[in-house]
Amino acid sequence: MSSISIQKISITALETDAIVNAANDALMMGGGVCGAIFRAAGAIKLQAACAKIGHCKTGDAVITPGFKLPAKNIIHAVGPVWHSGNRNEPELLYSAYQRSLEVAKENGCHSIGFPLISAGIYGYPKDQAWERALLSCRDFIRDNPDYEIEIIFAVLDDGILALGQKIMKELDI
């Protein structure tokens, strides 16, 4: 049976079929979650794999091996930069999660770890980011009843964890 949970754990420690990198459209090593994933996976090999792909548009996702991570694969999802919600940010963020889950399914991944995409340096309001993330994952599970997947949101901050749990309860997920 498919599930969604939020755990206080580093995304780089998850032993899942895939983890999701909050990537930039150039698929270059960045800061925050992206930098941590690159360092843990082995930055040189991961950057070379990303360079072969070249680019990923906002709202989309691509996959590379996990290299030195416990996770087998890394799905690089590009979320939107927050501009007051006036540039399709909610739709693009929802799409980044949907595309990540579609790529996971296409590659036979039955467990996946997500960060809270776009809620760091991209400035997306955390409560709205949680809502889009959770709704997108819930909708994927609903729309793919024959595909079992375990979805884990990995967070390190107690406040973000509590906010996610609160919104999850409000959405009845």
Secondary structure in CASP SS format (residue, H / E / C, confidence):
PFRMAT SS
TARGET T0000
AUTHOR 0000-0000-0000
METHOD secondary structure of the structure
MODEL  1
M C 1.00
S C 1.00
S E 1.00
I E 1.00
S E 1.00
I E 1.00
Q E 1.00
K E 1.00
I C 1.00
S C 1.00
I H 1.00
T H 1.00
A H 1.00
L C 1.00
E C 1.00
T C 1.00
D C 1.00
A E 1.00
I E 1.00
V E 1.00
N E 1.00
A E 1.00
A E 1.00
N C 1.00
D C 1.00
A C 1.00
L C 1.00
M C 1.00
M C 1.00
G C 1.00
G C 1.00
G H 1.00
V H 1.00
C H 1.00
G H 1.00
A H 1.00
I H 1.00
F H 1.00
R H 1.00
A H 1.00
A H 1.00
G C 1.00
A H 1.00
I H 1.00
K H 1.00
L H 1.00
Q H 1.00
A H 1.00
A H 1.00
C H 1.00
A H 1.00
K H 1.00
I H 1.00
G C 1.00
H C 1.00
C C 1.00
K C 1.00
T C 1.00
G C 1.00
D C 1.00
A E 1.00
V E 1.00
I E 1.00
T E 1.00
P E 1.00
G C 1.00
F C 1.00
K C 1.00
L C 1.00
P C 1.00
A C 1.00
K C 1.00
N E 1.00
I E 1.00
I E 1.00
H E 1.00
A E 1.00
V E 1.00
G C 1.00
P C 1.00
V C 1.00
W C 1.00
H C 1.00
S C 1.00
G C 1.00
N C 1.00
R C 1.00
N C 1.00
E H 1.00
P H 1.00
E H 1.00
L H 1.00
L H 1.00
Y H 1.00
S H 1.00
A H 1.00
Y H 1.00
Q H 1.00
R H 1.00
S H 1.00
L H 1.00
E H 1.00
V H 1.00
A H 1.00
K H 1.00
E H 1.00
N C 1.00
G C 1.00
C C 1.00
H C 1.00
S E 1.00
I E 1.00
G E 1.00
F E 1.00
P C 1.00
L C 1.00
I C 1.00
S C 1.00
A C 1.00
G C 1.00
I C 1.00
Y C 1.00
G C 1.00
Y C 1.00
P C 1.00
K H 1.00
D H 1.00
Q H 1.00
A H 1.00
W H 1.00
E H 1.00
R H 1.00
A H 1.00
L H 1.00
L H 1.00
S H 1.00
C H 1.00
R H 1.00
D H 1.00
F H 1.00
I H 1.00
R H 1.00
D H 1.00
N C 1.00
P C 1.00
D C 1.00
Y C 1.00
E C 1.00
I C 1.00
E E 1.00
I E 1.00
I E 1.00
F E 1.00
A E 1.00
V E 1.00
L C 1.00
D C 1.00
D H 1.00
G H 1.00
I H 1.00
L H 1.00
A H 1.00
L H 1.00
G H 1.00
Q H 1.00
K H 1.00
I H 1.00
M H 1.00
K H 1.00
E H 1.00
L C 1.00
D C 1.00
I C 1.00
END
